[in-house]
Amino acid sequence: MSEREQLMSEREREQPWAEIAAGYAFDGPALDLGALLWDGTCHPDAQVRIPLPMLNRHGLVAGATGTGKTKTLQLIAEQLSANGVPVFLADIKGDVSGISAPGADGEKVRERAGQVGQEWAATGFPCEFYGLGGTGPGSVPRPGIPIRATVTSFGPVLLSKVLQLNQTQEQSLGLIFHYADSKGLELVDLKDLRAVVAFLVSDTGKAELKGIGGLSTVTAGVILRAITAFEQQGAGAFFGEPEFDTAEFLRTSPDDGRGIVSVLELAAVQDKPQLFSTFLMWLLADLYGDLPEVGDVDKPKLVFFFDEAHLLFNGASKAFLESITQTVRLIRSKGVGVFFVTQTPKDVPGDVLAQLGNRVQHALRAFTPDDAKALKATVRTFPNSAYDLEEVLTGLGTGEAVITVLSEKGAPTPVAATRLRAPQSLMAPVPAAELEAAVKGSPLYGRYAEAVDRESAYEKLTAEQQAAEAEALRAAERAAAEKEAARAPRAGSRQKEEPSLAQQVVGSGLFKSLARSVGTQLGREISRSIFGTAKRRR
């Protein structure tokens, strides 16, 4: 019998909720989520917890808007950090930055702490703040250390999702990447990709893909227009160098060993859901590609919270969903836990939902027939329960949730209605000046702040085109000189034959350059992972 069970009186153990409480009496390290609710009463001695080693078995935090999902993320992230586990949080609305500062004491906080048996103390946690890309429209700086990816490493599958291409166009984009990879044409930013597409439909380059399907002018035009529209939205800054190393997310504080909470500020791009949801998937895929297998661990290497998860799945192709499912299934063995955050479980495909062993379901509303249908579907995703879940889920207050997690043995715990603890950090954004100071004071700022534009596909193809044009001009000048000389031929001399078109092409600088490229780049094609993302060479 555990110490917590011994604290219960004989009378308490006879209560219906005692069996539920016993399901959360773990012996090993665990995160305290809150106190059990039964029949409208909160029982502070019956703590609802989640074993630390089970955090890499993935999870779901769901609930209607305004029910407290963000504060739940903050509560879990705080305790993970305190246990030396790094955390990644996507901050869609700009209100998670307060995790870096001590919370504000007050009557409501003290009341909640007393109700759930919490020893509350104002505490801030070590944070790094990131932002997608370096600048927005009009060169407006984005908050946070810039996170950029090269187009090459992002890969054709994820880029097709961002550009909203159909299946045929996605396949054509895959051919373009294949060609660029095999020829050593690095796609660092979007102008590199545009240059390669334009070359492959030019008179000189259109034959390059004939052997593997070719690229139609119409499809190339669609891709080029999508790239242009994407850049006009200010998204071009998200691609480039220095490329972000996702291993930065795995750090702990050198002072006290607490896990660093990486907060990706997305408020500036919340109107581009396709972009930031796909970028989050790239971060996850990059981690999967780089991390070694570790199997079951005492605590996760990283817990990754994927906010607004439904945006990732909206309009996703079958192949894209299969890639997500495979990544989520396999990344657990790399020591990474993934929590999807959305409104209802039905936002997450069944194959992905089946892998989410830890569930925190906040209140749902049933104002419309669709709401009622979603409520019934949510109830069916839970194990058998002593609660009337339809009634409980519609009656939960802010900061309350229905919870089931995986026990230390990997079995689901009893469903428990729970009043959640209060976060110990600030439940509001930190002032902009403090955020800016934290960003610029980070040791990572100097590494990633300034974009670098080195020689890549655009520069190489431009140089080859200029060389070809110069060679063509010289050939034209030689032809003109020979024609002039032919007007007054010497006695017995033979007029030099003008080179054929084929000879001119073979002799051009562009042809020679590409021929050299075939030889020197042989065997250099980039290897790609599940999503077609390039495997990083560290």
Summary of the structure (lengths in Angstrom):
residues: 538
radius of gyration: 29.3
end to end distance: 49.7
largest distance: 126.1
contacts: 1741
relative contact order: 0.18
helix: 47%
strand: 15%
